Amino acid sequence: GGAAANSAVAQIAATLFDAPIEIPTPGEYVADGAARQAAWALSGAAEPPSWGLGSGGERFDAAPVSSVREAYAAARRAFATYSGTSTPMASTKATPDVMTNK
């Protein structure tokens, strides 16, 4: 979508996930993926072959802002307290199975 072409979104994602974001140059990625899978199947190797995405593209590195990270951590702690979970990302409450409604 349009956000994928937005460098501000890529920079925010890199900072949020604390990981670099690499956006390759436009190309035929479906055909490249099919070719890589075919090469892997024909090679009989346990791991797929190394396959570059070509040259160019953009890389966005994490640019942490300590005040934002501190605010995010505080919000996670507040949510954990509010929701009654022992950790911000783990829920101890049982949820019904969507398929069986149990």
N, C-alpha and C positions, 0 to 999 in steps of 0.2 A: 503494500500500500504506500501511500504518500509519505507516511512517517518514516519508512525505511530509507527514503532519500533525504531525510532531514538530518543534517549533521548535529544539530542541537539535541535531537532525540538520541542519537548514537552516543554523544558525550554523556548525557544523563544516564543512559543505560550502563555505560562503562563505570561511571561513578557509583551508581546504585548497586551493581553487582560486584564491584571491586574487581573487575576483570577487563582485560582489553577487548575491544570490539573491532573486528576486522570486516570491512565491507569490500568485497572483491569487485573488480570491474565487471560490468554487465557481460554476460556470456550465455552460452547454451548449457546451463547447469544440468538439466534433465538428461541431455545427450551425454554429457561428461560423466554423470553418475551411472548411466547405463553402460557406458564403455568401461568404467572402472569396475563395475560388478562383473562384466563379461571377462575382463582381464583377470580378475581374482578367481572366478570359477575355472577358467582355463589353466591358471597356474597351479591350482591345487594347494596353494599355500594356506597356512592357518590364519594369516593376517592379510588384509587388503593391501594392494600395492600403494606405494607413495604416489600421490597424485597432486601436483601443484594446481593452483587456481589461476595461474598466469601472473603476469607482473602488473603492477599498478594497484589501484584501489586506495582505500583510506584505512587508517588505524586510529582508534581513539583509546587513549589510556585513561585509567581511573584518575580522577582529580578530586580526592576526598576533601570535603570541607568539614572540619571538626565540629562546628556548631550544628550542621545539618545531621551528621552522624549521631551526635549526642541527643538531639531532639528526636530522632528516629528511635534510638535505644530507649528513651524515656517513654515514648508512645507505645513501644512493644511491651515494656514493663507494666504500664498502666492497663493495657489490654489484657495481659496475663492476669493481673489482679482482678480486673472487672469480670473476666470470663471464668475465673476460678481454676485456671490451668496452672500446672506447676512450672511450666516453661512457656515462653511466649509463642513458640511454634507447635507445641504439642497439646492436644486436647485430651482431657481425661473423661469427658462426658461421652456416654454411649450415644451413637446416632443410629437411627433406623436404617436398615438396608433398603435402598431405593427399589430394588426388584421385588423383595418379599414383604416390604413394609413391616418388618419385625425389628 
